[in-house]
Amino acid sequence: MGVSRAAKGVGDFLMETVGEAVAEVILSLLACVVLLLACVVLGFLALAVYLNWSHSPRFTIAGIGLLSLVLAFGGWHGLRSPGRGRRRGLAALTVGGFTVAAVMALFLLLYGTGCDCL
């Protein structure tokens, strides 16, 4: 009776350990892929800002300001206490954009810093 219970305990421990190791490998690979994609996207954004700045500095500043306002509006609507009803239209869209940006930043902060892929 005691041997079978011990064997079951060892088996459960091994399954949990292997599962955690596999999950860590998957998260590390995902972090590397997301980090590489983020670098590519940031590179394209930097190129777009450079090309737009050489064409019209005023529109570049206006575009950056508009993007900042959209993210700030989404963060404000997402983090404030909910009122009556549900979010609609522009508020829902900006909360979604803010959420995606925040989750990507948190994911890269937690898993991208330990990635040796760059």
Contacts in CASP RR format, 6 or more apart in sequence:
PFRMAT RR
TARGET T0000
AUTHOR 0000-0000-0000
METHOD contacts of the structure
MODEL  1
MGVSRAAKGVGDFLMETVGEAVAEVILSLLACVVLLLACVVLGFLALAVY
LNWSHSPRFTIAGIGLLSLVLAFGGWHGLRSPGRGRRRGLAALTVGGFTV
AAVMALFLLLYGTGCDCL
27 111 0 8 1.000
28 111 0 8 1.000
28 114 0 8 1.000
28 115 0 8 1.000
30 111 0 8 1.000
31 107 0 8 1.000
31 108 0 8 1.000
31 111 0 8 1.000
31 112 0 8 1.000
31 114 0 8 1.000
31 115 0 8 1.000
32 112 0 8 1.000
32 115 0 8 1.000
32 117 0 8 1.000
34 104 0 8 1.000
34 107 0 8 1.000
34 108 0 8 1.000
34 112 0 8 1.000
35 108 0 8 1.000
35 112 0 8 1.000
35 115 0 8 1.000
35 117 0 8 1.000
35 118 0 8 1.000
36 117 0 8 1.000
36 118 0 8 1.000
38 104 0 8 1.000
38 108 0 8 1.000
39 118 0 8 1.000
49 60 0 8 1.000
49 64 0 8 1.000
52 59 0 8 1.000
52 60 0 8 1.000
53 60 0 8 1.000
70 94 0 8 1.000
70 97 0 8 1.000
71 94 0 8 1.000
71 97 0 8 1.000
71 98 0 8 1.000
71 101 0 8 1.000
73 90 0 8 1.000
73 91 0 8 1.000
73 94 0 8 1.000
74 91 0 8 1.000
74 94 0 8 1.000
74 95 0 8 1.000
74 96 0 8 1.000
74 97 0 8 1.000
74 98 0 8 1.000
75 94 0 8 1.000
75 95 0 8 1.000
75 98 0 8 1.000
77 87 0 8 1.000
77 91 0 8 1.000
77 94 0 8 1.000
77 95 0 8 1.000
78 87 0 8 1.000
78 95 0 8 1.000
78 98 0 8 1.000
78 99 0 8 1.000
87 95 0 8 1.000
END
